[in-house]
């Protein structure tokens, strides 16, 4: 993130850029952007104005789910609101996407740094968003012994805030994964039979 923050002026700008670039079919209002980027609304408004000015984002109406209290009970309601979405005619769109994918939490070294203490890792593979396959079912498989699931989830949620995109992952104890692998489990095959990167393999899966 430090490299990108230097290039783009701030980590807040990087997070908001990623939010739009990696969710090209979605729209967000100031409240949504602030929540997903963990930045103050005043910061969000300033960066939004800059992105609108250069033509990267444009106004878009979208359906938002809001929670209201009715007679003491929380009720979800949908309403049409004005927000902003990615303008896919932006000249440097693909170049920006490639740059922001290759640097930051999606770097293999950075990912391993964040999950290396979650247990005795036996196999780790990335797919989906990590290989620019936005339609993949899974982005990350973590296999090991005595896995601390809460630590994995915390690490993933932290990366999601920086990335601006959900990371779909599955964590397995070694014995469970071995059984599923032998049974050609579809979720696992959806990663291993398509473009992916193996970061750790102490099970001989990739040999």
MARMARMI-658584 format. One record per residue: x, z, y of N, C-alpha, C in turn. Coordinates in nm, 2 decimals, padded with zeros to 4 digits, always signed. Each point is the difference from the previous one (the first is absolute). Example, Ala and Ser with C-alpha at 12.3 -4.5 7.8 and 13.67 -1.06 7.14 Angstrom:
# MARMARMI-658584
(atom (+01.32 +00.78 -00.57) (-00.09 +00.00 +00.12) (+00.09 +00.00 +00.12))
(atom (-00.04 -00.07 +00.11) (+00.09 +00.00 +00.11) (-00.08 +00.08 +00.11))
***
This chain:
# MARMARMI-658584
(atom (+00.08 +00.00 -00.12) (-00.08 +00.00 +00.12) (+00.09 +00.00 +00.13))
(atom (+00.12 +00.06 -00.01) (+00.08 +00.01 +00.12) (+00.04 -00.14 +00.05))
(atom (+00.04 -00.08 -00.10) (+00.04 -00.14 +00.04) (-00.11 -00.07 +00.07))
(atom (-00.12 +00.00 -00.06) (-00.12 -00.06 +00.06) (-00.04 +00.06 +00.14))
(atom (+00.01 +00.13 +00.00) (-00.04 +00.07 +00.13) (+00.10 -00.04 +00.11))
(atom (+00.12 -00.03 -00.03) (+00.10 -00.04 +00.10) (-00.04 -00.15 +00.04))
(atom (-00.03 -00.08 -00.10) (-00.03 -00.14 +00.03) (-00.13 -00.01 +00.08))
(atom (-00.10 +00.08 -00.03) (-00.14 -00.02 +00.06) (-00.03 +00.10 +00.10))
(atom (+00.10 +00.10 +00.03) (-00.02 +00.09 +00.11) (-00.05 +00.14 -00.04))
(atom (-00.08 +00.01 -00.11) (-00.04 +00.13 -00.04) (-00.06 -00.01 -00.14))
(atom (+00.00 +00.12 -00.07) (-00.06 +00.00 -00.13) (-00.15 -00.02 +00.00))
(atom (-00.06 +00.05 +00.11) (-00.15 -00.02 +00.02) (-00.03 -00.15 +00.00))
(atom (+00.08 -00.08 +00.07) (-00.03 -00.14 +00.01) (+00.01 -00.06 -00.14))
(atom (+00.10 +00.04 -00.07) (+00.02 -00.06 -00.14) (-00.11 +00.04 -00.09))
(atom (-00.05 +00.12 +00.01) (-00.12 +00.04 -00.09) (-00.12 -00.08 +00.04))
(atom (-00.03 -00.02 +00.12) (-00.12 -00.07 +00.05) (+00.02 -00.15 -00.03))
(atom (+00.11 -00.05 +00.01) (+00.03 -00.14 -00.04) (-00.03 -00.02 -00.15))
(atom (+00.05 +00.09 -00.08) (-00.02 -00.01 -00.14) (-00.15 +00.01 -00.04))
(atom (-00.07 +00.09 +00.07) (-00.14 +00.02 -00.02) (-00.08 -00.13 +00.01))
(atom (+00.03 -00.08 +00.10) (-00.07 -00.13 +00.02) (+00.06 -00.11 -00.09))
(atom (+00.13 +00.00 -00.01) (+00.06 -00.11 -00.08) (-00.03 +00.01 -00.15))
(atom (-00.01 +00.12 -00.05) (-00.02 +00.02 -00.14) (-00.15 +00.02 -00.04))
(atom (-00.09 -00.01 +00.10) (-00.14 +00.01 -00.03) (-00.07 -00.11 +00.08))
(atom (+00.04 -00.12 -00.03) (-00.04 -00.12 +00.09) (-00.15 -00.03 +00.00))
(atom (-00.07 +00.05 -00.09) (-00.15 -00.02 +00.00) (-00.08 +00.11 +00.05))
(atom (+00.07 +00.10 +00.05) (-00.07 +00.12 +00.05) (+00.01 +00.02 +00.15))
(atom (-00.09 +00.07 +00.06) (+00.00 +00.03 +00.14) (+00.00 +00.15 +00.02))
(atom (+00.05 +00.05 +00.11) (+00.01 +00.14 +00.03) (-00.03 +00.03 +00.14))
(atom (-00.06 +00.12 +00.03) (-00.01 +00.05 +00.14) (+00.11 +00.10 +00.03))
(atom (+00.00 +00.05 +00.12) (+00.11 +00.09 +00.04) (+00.01 +00.12 -00.09))
(atom (-00.12 +00.06 -00.03) (-00.01 +00.12 -00.09) (+00.06 -00.03 -00.14))
(atom (-00.03 -00.11 -00.06) (+00.04 -00.04 -00.13) (+00.16 -00.02 +00.00))
(atom (+00.05 -00.07 +00.10) (+00.14 -00.02 +00.01) (+00.08 +00.13 +00.02))
(atom (-00.06 +00.08 +00.09) (+00.06 +00.13 +00.02) (+00.01 +00.09 -00.13))
(atom (-00.11 +00.00 -00.07) (+00.00 +00.07 -00.13) (+00.10 -00.05 -00.10))
(atom (+00.00 -00.13 -00.02) (+00.08 -00.06 -00.10) (+00.15 -00.01 +00.03))
(atom (+00.03 +00.00 +00.13) (+00.14 +00.00 +00.04) (+00.06 +00.13 +00.04))
(atom (-00.09 +00.10 +00.01) (+00.03 +00.14 +00.04) (+00.07 +00.00 +00.14))
(atom (-00.06 -00.08 +00.08) (+00.05 -00.01 +00.14) (-00.12 +00.04 +00.10))
(atom (+00.04 +00.05 +00.12) (-00.11 +00.04 +00.09) (-00.07 -00.13 +00.06))
(atom (-00.13 +00.02 +00.03) (-00.08 -00.11 +00.05) (+00.06 -00.07 +00.12))
(atom (+00.07 +00.08 +00.09) (+00.06 -00.05 +00.12) (+00.11 -00.10 -00.04))
(atom (+00.08 +00.04 -00.10) (+00.11 -00.09 -00.05) (-00.06 -00.13 -00.06))
(atom (-00.11 +00.02 -00.08) (-00.06 -00.11 -00.06) (-00.05 -00.10 +00.10))
(atom (-00.07 +00.04 +00.11) (-00.05 -00.08 +00.10) (+00.11 -00.08 +00.07))
(atom (+00.11 +00.06 +00.03) (+00.11 -00.07 +00.06) (+00.06 -00.11 -00.08))
(atom (+00.02 +00.03 -00.13) (+00.05 -00.10 -00.09) (-00.10 -00.11 -00.03))
(atom (-00.12 +00.03 -00.01) (-00.11 -00.10 -00.02) (+00.00 -00.10 +00.12))
(atom (+00.01 +00.05 +00.12) (+00.01 -00.09 +00.12) (+00.11 -00.09 -00.01))
(atom (+00.12 +00.04 -00.05) (+00.11 -00.09 -00.02) (-00.02 -00.10 -00.10))
(atom (-00.06 +00.04 -00.12) (-00.03 -00.10 -00.11) (-00.10 -00.10 +00.04))
(atom (-00.10 +00.04 +00.08) (-00.11 -00.09 +00.05) (+00.07 -00.10 +00.09))
(atom (+00.09 +00.05 +00.09) (+00.06 -00.09 +00.10) (+00.08 -00.11 -00.07))
(atom (+00.07 +00.03 -00.11) (+00.08 -00.11 -00.06) (-00.08 -00.08 -00.10))
(atom (-00.12 +00.04 -00.02) (-00.09 -00.08 -00.09) (+00.01 +00.03 -00.15))
(atom (+00.05 +00.12 -00.03) (+00.01 +00.03 -00.14) (-00.13 +00.06 -00.06))
(atom (-00.08 +00.07 +00.09) (-00.13 +00.05 -00.04) (-00.11 -00.05 +00.10))
(atom (-00.12 +00.00 -00.05) (-00.11 -00.05 +00.08) (-00.12 +00.09 -00.03))
(atom (-00.10 +00.00 +00.10) (-00.12 +00.08 -00.02) (-00.08 -00.05 -00.12))
(atom (-00.06 +00.10 -00.07) (-00.08 -00.04 -00.12) (-00.10 +00.11 -00.02))
(atom (-00.12 -00.04 -00.03) (-00.10 +00.10 -00.04) (+00.01 +00.03 -00.15))
(atom (-00.03 +00.13 -00.03) (+00.01 +00.03 -00.15) (-00.09 +00.12 -00.02))
(atom (-00.03 +00.02 -00.13) (-00.09 +00.11 -00.04) (+00.08 +00.12 -00.03))
(atom (-00.03 +00.11 +00.06) (+00.07 +00.13 -00.01) (-00.09 +00.11 -00.06))
(atom (+00.05 +00.07 -00.10) (-00.07 +00.11 -00.05) (+00.03 +00.13 +00.08))
(atom (-00.11 +00.06 +00.05) (+00.02 +00.12 +00.08) (-00.08 +00.11 -00.06))
(atom (+00.05 +00.12 +00.02) (-00.06 +00.12 -00.06) (-00.07 +00.08 +00.11))
(atom (-00.13 +00.02 -00.02) (-00.08 +00.08 +00.10) (-00.07 +00.12 -00.07))
(atom (-00.02 +00.10 +00.08) (-00.07 +00.12 -00.05) (-00.15 -00.01 +00.03))
(atom (-00.08 +00.00 -00.10) (-00.14 -00.01 +00.02) (-00.06 +00.12 -00.07))
(atom (-00.06 +00.09 +00.08) (-00.06 +00.13 -00.06) (+00.10 +00.08 -00.08))
(atom (+00.13 +00.00 +00.06) (+00.10 +00.08 -00.07) (+00.07 -00.07 -00.11))
(atom (-00.04 -00.12 -00.04) (+00.06 -00.07 -00.11) (+00.08 -00.12 +00.05))
(atom (+00.11 -00.03 -00.06) (+00.08 -00.11 +00.03) (-00.05 -00.13 -00.06))
(atom (-00.03 -00.10 +00.08) (-00.06 -00.12 -00.05) (+00.08 -00.12 +00.04))
(atom (+00.04 -00.09 -00.09) (+00.08 -00.12 +00.04) (-00.10 -00.11 +00.04))
(atom (+00.04 -00.06 +00.11) (-00.08 -00.11 +00.06) (+00.10 -00.11 +00.03))
(atom (-00.05 -00.12 -00.01) (+00.08 -00.12 +00.04) (-00.05 -00.06 +00.13))
(atom (+00.09 -00.03 +00.09) (-00.04 -00.06 +00.12) (+00.10 -00.11 +00.04))
(atom (-00.05 -00.10 +00.08) (+00.09 -00.11 +00.05) (+00.07 +00.04 +00.12))
(atom (+00.14 -00.01 +00.00) (+00.07 +00.05 +00.12) (+00.10 -00.11 +00.03))
(atom (+00.06 +00.01 +00.12) (+00.10 -00.10 +00.05) (+00.14 +00.06 -00.03))
(atom (+00.08 -00.09 -00.05) (+00.14 +00.04 -00.03) (+00.09 -00.12 +00.02))
(atom (+00.11 +00.01 -00.08) (+00.11 -00.10 +00.01) (+00.04 -00.04 -00.14))
(atom (+00.03 -00.13 -00.02) (+00.06 -00.04 -00.13) (+00.11 -00.10 +00.03))
(atom (+00.07 -00.03 -00.11) (+00.11 -00.09 +00.01) (-00.04 -00.15 +00.04))
(atom (+00.07 -00.06 +00.09) (-00.03 -00.14 +00.03) (+00.09 -00.08 -00.09))
(atom (-00.05 -00.07 -00.10) (+00.08 -00.07 -00.10) (+00.06 -00.13 +00.05))
(atom (-00.03 -00.03 +00.13) (+00.06 -00.12 +00.06) (+00.13 +00.03 +00.07))
(atom (+00.04 +00.13 +00.00) (+00.12 +00.05 +00.07) (+00.12 -00.08 -00.06))
(atom (+00.08 -00.05 +00.09) (+00.11 -00.09 -00.04) (+00.10 +00.06 -00.09))
(atom (+00.04 +00.13 +00.02) (+00.10 +00.06 -00.08) (-00.05 +00.09 -00.11))
(atom (-00.12 -00.02 -00.04) (-00.07 +00.09 -00.10) (+00.08 +00.02 -00.13))
(atom (+00.03 -00.10 -00.07) (+00.06 +00.01 -00.13) (+00.14 +00.06 +00.02))
(atom (+00.07 -00.04 +00.10) (+00.14 +00.06 +00.03) (-00.01 +00.15 +00.02))
(atom (-00.10 +00.04 +00.08) (-00.01 +00.15 +00.02) (-00.04 +00.07 -00.13))
(atom (-00.09 -00.06 -00.08) (-00.04 +00.07 -00.12) (+00.12 +00.01 -00.10))
(atom (+00.08 -00.10 -00.01) (+00.12 +00.00 -00.09) (+00.10 +00.11 +00.05))
(atom (+00.02 +00.01 +00.13) (+00.10 +00.09 +00.05) (-00.05 +00.15 -00.03))
(atom (-00.13 +00.02 +00.03) (-00.05 +00.14 -00.01) (-00.02 +00.04 -00.15))
(atom (+00.00 -00.10 -00.09) (-00.01 +00.04 -00.14) (+00.14 +00.03 -00.05))
(atom (+00.10 -00.07 +00.04) (+00.13 +00.02 -00.05) (+00.08 +00.12 +00.05))
(atom (-00.05 +00.06 +00.11) (+00.07 +00.11 +00.06) (-00.10 +00.12 +00.01))
(atom (+00.05 +00.12 -00.04) (-00.08 +00.12 +00.01) (-00.04 +00.06 -00.13))
(atom (-00.12 +00.06 -00.01) (-00.04 +00.07 -00.13) (-00.01 -00.10 -00.12))
(atom (-00.01 -00.13 +00.03) (+00.00 -00.09 -00.11) (+00.13 -00.04 -00.06))
(atom (+00.11 +00.05 +00.06) (+00.13 -00.02 -00.05) (+00.01 +00.08 -00.13))
(atom (+00.06 -00.06 -00.10) (+00.01 +00.07 -00.13) (+00.08 +00.13 +00.01))
(atom (+00.11 +00.00 +00.07) (+00.08 +00.12 +00.02) (-00.08 +00.11 +00.07))
(atom (-00.08 -00.03 +00.10) (-00.08 +00.09 +00.07) (-00.11 +00.06 -00.09))
(atom (-00.06 -00.09 -00.08) (-00.11 +00.05 -00.09) (+00.06 +00.10 -00.10))
(atom (+00.11 -00.03 -00.06) (+00.06 +00.09 -00.10) (+00.04 +00.13 +00.06))
(atom (+00.05 +00.00 +00.13) (+00.03 +00.12 +00.07) (-00.12 +00.09 +00.01))
(atom (-00.11 -00.05 +00.01) (-00.12 +00.08 +00.03) (-00.06 +00.05 -00.13))
(atom (+00.02 -00.06 -00.11) (-00.06 +00.04 -00.13) (+00.09 +00.05 -00.10))
(atom (+00.13 +00.01 +00.03) (+00.10 +00.03 -00.10) (-00.01 +00.15 -00.06))
(atom (-00.07 +00.09 +00.08) (-00.01 +00.14 -00.04) (-00.14 +00.03 -00.06))
(atom (-00.08 -00.10 -00.03) (-00.13 +00.03 -00.05) (-00.01 +00.03 -00.15))
(atom (+00.12 -00.01 -00.07) (+00.00 +00.03 -00.14) (+00.12 -00.08 -00.06))
(atom (+00.01 +00.01 -00.13) (+00.11 -00.08 -00.07) (-00.05 -00.14 -00.02))
(atom (+00.04 -00.09 +00.09) (-00.05 -00.13 +00.00) (+00.06 -00.09 -00.11))
(atom (-00.08 -00.07 -00.07) (+00.04 -00.08 -00.11) (-00.02 -00.15 +00.03))
(atom (-00.10 -00.03 +00.08) (-00.03 -00.14 +00.03) (-00.07 -00.01 +00.13))
(atom (+00.04 -00.08 +00.09) (-00.06 -00.02 +00.13) (+00.00 -00.15 +00.03))
(atom (-00.12 -00.06 +00.03) (-00.01 -00.14 +00.03) (-00.09 -00.02 +00.12))
(atom (+00.04 -00.10 +00.08) (-00.09 -00.03 +00.12) (-00.06 -00.14 -00.02))
(atom (-00.11 -00.02 +00.05) (-00.07 -00.13 +00.00) (-00.09 -00.01 +00.12))
(atom (-00.10 -00.09 +00.00) (-00.10 +00.00 +00.11) (+00.06 -00.02 +00.13))
(atom (-00.03 +00.09 +00.09) (+00.05 -00.01 +00.14) (+00.15 +00.00 +00.01))
(atom (+00.07 +00.06 -00.10) (+00.15 +00.00 +00.01) (+00.06 -00.14 -00.03))
(atom (-00.08 -00.09 -00.06) (+00.05 -00.13 -00.02) (-00.09 -00.10 +00.07))
(atom (-00.06 +00.05 +00.10) (-00.09 -00.09 +00.09) (-00.12 -00.06 -00.08))
(atom (-00.04 +00.07 -00.10) (-00.13 -00.05 -00.07) (-00.11 +00.10 +00.04))
(atom (-00.07 -00.04 +00.10) (-00.10 +00.08 +00.07) (-00.12 +00.02 -00.09))
(atom (-00.02 -00.08 -00.10) (-00.12 +00.01 -00.09) (+00.03 +00.07 -00.13))
(atom (+00.12 +00.05 -00.02) (+00.03 +00.07 -00.13) (-00.08 +00.13 -00.01))
(atom (-00.02 +00.04 -00.13) (-00.08 +00.12 -00.03) (+00.08 +00.13 +00.03))
(atom (+00.13 -00.01 -00.02) (+00.09 +00.11 +00.01) (+00.13 -00.03 +00.07))
(atom (+00.04 +00.10 +00.08) (+00.13 -00.02 +00.08) (+00.11 +00.07 -00.06))
(atom (-00.02 +00.11 -00.07) (+00.10 +00.09 -00.05) (-00.04 +00.07 -00.13))
(atom (+00.10 -00.01 -00.10) (-00.02 +00.08 -00.12) (+00.12 +00.10 -00.01))
(atom (-00.04 +00.13 -00.02) (+00.10 +00.11 -00.01) (-00.02 +00.06 -00.14))
(atom (+00.11 +00.01 -00.08) (-00.01 +00.05 -00.13) (+00.11 +00.11 -00.02))
(atom (-00.03 +00.11 -00.06) (+00.10 +00.11 -00.01) (-00.05 +00.12 -00.08))
(atom (+00.08 +00.10 +00.00) (-00.04 +00.12 -00.07) (-00.01 +00.11 +00.11))
(atom (-00.10 +00.09 -00.02) (-00.02 +00.11 +00.09) (-00.02 -00.05 +00.14))
(atom (-00.08 -00.10 +00.02) (-00.03 -00.06 +00.13) (-00.08 +00.10 +00.09))
(atom (+00.04 +00.01 +00.12) (-00.07 +00.08 +00.10) (-00.09 -00.10 +00.08))
(atom (-00.13 -00.01 -00.05) (-00.09 -00.09 +00.06) (-00.03 +00.02 +00.14))
(atom (+00.00 +00.12 +00.05) (-00.03 +00.03 +00.14) (+00.12 -00.05 +00.08))
(atom (+00.12 +00.01 -00.05) (+00.12 -00.05 +00.08) (+00.00 -00.15 +00.01))
(atom (-00.04 -00.06 -00.11) (-00.01 -00.15 +00.00) (-00.11 -00.04 +00.10))
(atom (-00.11 +00.06 +00.00) (-00.11 -00.04 +00.09) (+00.04 +00.03 +00.15))
(atom (+00.07 +00.11 +00.02) (+00.04 +00.03 +00.14) (+00.10 -00.11 +00.05))
(atom (+00.09 -00.04 -00.09) (+00.10 -00.10 +00.04) (-00.07 -00.14 +00.02))
(atom (-00.10 -00.03 -00.08) (-00.07 -00.13 +00.02) (-00.08 +00.00 +00.13))
(atom (-00.07 +00.11 +00.02) (-00.08 +00.01 +00.13) (+00.09 -00.01 +00.12))
(atom (+00.12 +00.06 -00.01) (+00.09 -00.01 +00.12) (+00.04 -00.15 +00.02))
(atom (+00.03 -00.07 -00.11) (+00.04 -00.14 +00.02) (-00.12 -00.08 +00.05))
(atom (-00.12 +00.03 -00.04) (-00.12 -00.07 +00.04) (-00.02 +00.01 +00.15))
(atom (+00.03 +00.12 +00.06) (-00.01 +00.02 +00.14) (+00.10 -00.10 +00.08))
(atom (+00.12 -00.01 -00.06) (+00.10 -00.08 +00.07) (-00.03 -00.15 -00.02))
(atom (-00.06 -00.03 -00.12) (-00.02 -00.14 -00.04) (-00.13 -00.05 +00.06))
(atom (-00.10 +00.08 +00.02) (-00.13 -00.04 +00.05) (-00.08 -00.07 -00.11))
(atom (+00.03 +00.03 -00.13) (-00.07 -00.07 -00.11) (+00.00 +00.10 -00.12))
(atom (-00.11 -00.01 -00.07) (-00.01 +00.09 -00.12) (+00.10 -00.05 -00.11))
(atom (+00.06 +00.10 -00.06) (+00.09 -00.03 -00.11) (-00.07 +00.04 -00.13))
(atom (-00.03 -00.10 -00.09) (-00.07 +00.03 -00.12) (+00.10 +00.03 -00.11))
(atom (+00.00 +00.12 -00.06) (+00.10 +00.04 -00.09) (-00.06 +00.07 -00.12))
(atom (+00.07 +00.01 -00.11) (-00.03 +00.07 -00.12) (+00.12 +00.08 -00.05))
(atom (-00.02 +00.12 -00.03) (+00.11 +00.09 -00.06) (-00.04 +00.04 -00.14))
(atom (+00.10 -00.01 -00.09) (-00.02 +00.03 -00.14) (+00.11 +00.09 -00.05))
(atom (-00.04 +00.09 -00.09) (+00.10 +00.07 -00.08) (+00.05 -00.10 -00.10))
(atom (+00.13 +00.02 -00.04) (+00.07 -00.10 -00.08) (-00.08 -00.03 -00.13))
(atom (-00.05 +00.10 -00.07) (-00.07 -00.02 -00.12) (-00.13 -00.08 +00.01))
(atom (-00.07 +00.03 +00.11) (-00.12 -00.08 +00.03) (+00.03 -00.14 +00.03))
(atom (+00.10 -00.03 +00.08) (+00.04 -00.13 +00.04) (+00.04 -00.08 -00.13))
(atom (+00.08 +00.06 -00.08) (+00.05 -00.07 -00.12) (-00.12 -00.05 -00.09))
(atom (-00.10 +00.09 -00.01) (-00.11 -00.04 -00.08) (-00.08 -00.11 +00.06))
(atom (-00.02 +00.01 +00.13) (-00.07 -00.11 +00.07) (+00.07 -00.13 +00.00))
(atom (+00.13 +00.01 +00.01) (+00.09 -00.12 +00.00) (-00.01 -00.07 -00.14))
(atom (+00.00 +00.08 -00.11) (-00.01 -00.05 -00.13) (-00.14 -00.06 -00.03))
(atom (-00.10 +00.04 +00.07) (-00.13 -00.05 -00.01) (-00.03 -00.11 +00.09))
(atom (+00.10 -00.05 +00.08) (-00.02 -00.11 +00.10) (-00.10 +00.04 +00.10))
(atom (+00.00 +00.12 +00.05) (-00.09 +00.04 +00.10) (-00.01 -00.10 +00.12))
(atom (-00.12 -00.04 +00.04) (-00.01 -00.10 +00.10) (+00.06 +00.03 +00.13))
(atom (-00.02 +00.13 +00.05) (+00.05 +00.04 +00.13) (+00.15 -00.02 +00.00))
(atom (+00.07 +00.05 -00.11) (+00.14 -00.01 -00.01) (+00.05 -00.15 -00.01))
(atom (-00.07 -00.08 -00.08) (+00.03 -00.14 -00.01) (-00.02 -00.08 +00.13))
(atom (-00.09 +00.05 +00.08) (-00.03 -00.07 +00.13) (+00.12 +00.02 +00.09))
(atom (+00.09 +00.09 -00.02) (+00.12 +00.02 +00.07) (+00.11 -00.07 -00.07))
(atom (+00.02 +00.02 -00.12) (+00.12 -00.05 -00.07) (+00.00 -00.15 -00.04))
(atom (-00.12 -00.05 +00.00) (-00.01 -00.15 -00.03) (+00.00 -00.08 +00.12))
(atom (+00.01 +00.06 +00.12) (+00.00 -00.07 +00.13) (+00.12 +00.04 +00.08))
(atom (+00.03 -00.06 +00.11) (+00.12 +00.03 +00.08) (+00.00 +00.15 +00.03))
(atom (+00.12 +00.06 -00.03) (+00.02 +00.15 +00.02) (+00.14 +00.03 +00.01))
(atom (+00.04 +00.12 +00.05) (+00.14 +00.04 +00.00) (+00.01 +00.13 -00.08))
(atom (+00.10 +00.01 -00.09) (+00.02 +00.12 -00.07) (+00.11 +00.08 +00.07))
(atom (-00.04 +00.13 +00.04) (+00.10 +00.08 +00.07) (+00.07 +00.10 -00.09))
(atom (-00.07 +00.05 -00.11) (+00.05 +00.09 -00.10) (-00.05 -00.05 -00.13))
(atom (+00.09 +00.00 -00.10) (-00.04 -00.04 -00.14) (+00.09 +00.07 -00.10))
(atom (-00.05 +00.12 -00.04) (+00.08 +00.08 -00.10) (-00.08 -00.01 -00.14))
(atom (-00.09 -00.10 +00.00) (-00.08 -00.02 -00.12) (+00.02 -00.13 -00.07))
(atom (+00.08 -00.09 +00.06) (+00.02 -00.13 -00.05) (-00.12 -00.09 +00.01))
(atom (-00.08 +00.03 +00.10) (-00.12 -00.09 +00.02) (+00.03 -00.14 +00.04))
(atom (+00.10 -00.01 +00.09) (+00.03 -00.13 +00.06) (+00.11 -00.08 -00.08))
(atom (+00.05 +00.06 -00.11) (+00.10 -00.07 -00.07) (-00.06 -00.10 -00.10))
***
